[in-house]
Amino acid sequence: MNETLFQDLQQMDQLLQQTKDISSAFLAGIDKLPVDVAKGAFTPLSLPKQGVGASQALNIFKTRYEHMLAGNAGARYWGFVTGGATPAAIAGDWLTSVYDMNAANKDGASFYIEGETISFLRQLFGLPDAYTGVFTSGATMSNFSGLAIARQWLGNRYGTDVAQEGIAALPGIKILSCTPHSSTVKSMAMLGIGRNALVKIPSLPGRESVDLTALTAYLEAHTGEPLIFVAAAGTVNTVDFDDLQSLAVLKQQYGFYLHVDAAFGGFAACHPAYRNLLQGWEVADSITIDAHKWLNVPYDSAMIFTRHPKLQMAAFRNVGASYLPDPDEFFVYSNYTPENSRRLRALPAWHTLMAYGANGYADIVENNVRLTKKLGALIEASDTFRLLAPVNLCVACFTLNVPAGELPAAIKQFLQTMNENGKVVMTPTVYQGIPGIRAALVNWRTTAEDVDLVWEEMSQLISVH
Ligand SMILES: *Cc1c(COP(=O)(O)O)cnc(C)c1O
């Protein structure tokens, strides 16, 4: 054994203690850190010929990077849709590295842990047992997986096996959607369906939700064609939902594949007051849910649920090596996911679900929604800001009250200064042609004091402006 490795092996306990101390110090001060990434000059090091050992590596890491670390897992990172990590999720994530299990395997702890976690999640979301689920690295890979199943499902109907014959065997696939997340379009590129196969169906007036009359007209005009509808259950700008119940009826009538991107909107199902937004999703062929957003587990974690595990296996089965178990005889996760060897992503989720339960997640959702509405009310009552849409759940989408011509520059300046000041991060957007700002609150840590602090910051910036 390499001498340095041997020494580290003897000092494992001190090393974990040192790591724990660094973690504790960081977490204790997370609210005081700048929320956005601190910028600075950077010169990359060369690979050391002689290693320094783990303890010294930690020291060098601190010297080089500590000043750049930001509180993006903290209470006031409101850009994109960004969760943090609950205490139990951090514990689970640490242990995932310690155990370093390959979650591709067919039995043993990792197999049972992932199965149990998926079952917890089905219960949390009220999804029927008919849905199987697996963990992926993020909602992008979940959408990718859902569309891979869709491709296979369509192939089935048109008498071909796309995973076997290739996408050329099934020409003319169209993916219909009203307000698709960019990752759907990215997945279309990765799957060989092509970005141009996207057909945008108009929204209802003033909404991001699909106009069912326009959709019905499209379906009528294209009967018999291989169609997938990607429904939004929570758009990133206004957390709008497609009418899933009506989509379920249309699906019955026209026979398209229905994939629901519920990356963060799926968490509405955790709370009785919002569950109705998802009514109808239980007929979807596949459902994407992100875990590193509202579940508040560390990156990288999401799930794909489907009613078609056989088609999922047809798409992802890993054949061609004699040492692999027969996929028809043994359930192996790697036959259902883009990856073969996999990190046990279920473990942080298991820990946080066990620690906080269904009530804990209902509380996180309720708290975030209440705080977003509070921010929305402050914006609505002010002369300097203006909501671009009513606050739905966890996103406030707003703009500055300045003449339209000045708006793009004013938004850019406002966001740049605010994000650089480091108390909060928000991201720019364009909603219905109007440049605006999004604040998305899905972190378990956020409190009313954070909203007050941010409002003070926003008001000050405007008065300076
Ligand atoms: C965040 C998000 C995605 C992509 O998720 P990643 O975790 O970044 O891969 C997809 N769909 C929706 C609606 C999202 O909000």
PDBQT file of the ligand as one rigid body, heavy atoms in Angstrom, charges set to zero:
ROOT
HETATM    1  C1  LIG A 501     -35.342  21.844 -12.293  1.00  0.00    +0.000 C 
HETATM    2  C2  LIG A 501     -36.298  21.298 -13.263  1.00  0.00    +0.000 A 
HETATM    3  C3  LIG A 501     -35.898  20.333 -14.198  1.00  0.00    +0.000 A 
HETATM    4  C4  LIG A 501     -34.466  19.888 -14.365  1.00  0.00    +0.000 C 
HETATM    5  O1  LIG A 501     -33.937  19.435 -13.188  1.00  0.00    +0.000 OA
HETATM    6  P1  LIG A 501     -32.393  19.168 -12.897  1.00  0.00    +0.000 P 
HETATM    7  O2  LIG A 501     -32.470  18.637 -11.524  1.00  0.00    +0.000 OA
HETATM    8  O3  LIG A 501     -31.720  20.488 -12.994  1.00  0.00    +0.000 OA
HETATM    9  O4  LIG A 501     -31.896  18.189 -13.875  1.00  0.00    +0.000 OA
HETATM   10  C5  LIG A 501     -36.885  19.807 -15.022  1.00  0.00    +0.000 A 
HETATM   11  N1  LIG A 501     -38.156  20.230 -14.958  1.00  0.00    +0.000 NA
HETATM   12  C6  LIG A 501     -38.559  21.180 -14.100  1.00  0.00    +0.000 A 
HETATM   13  C7  LIG A 501     -39.990  21.615 -14.085  1.00  0.00    +0.000 C 
HETATM   14  C8  LIG A 501     -37.642  21.743 -13.208  1.00  0.00    +0.000 A 
HETATM   15  O5  LIG A 501     -38.037  22.700 -12.358  1.00  0.00    +0.000 OA
ENDROOT
TORSDOF 0
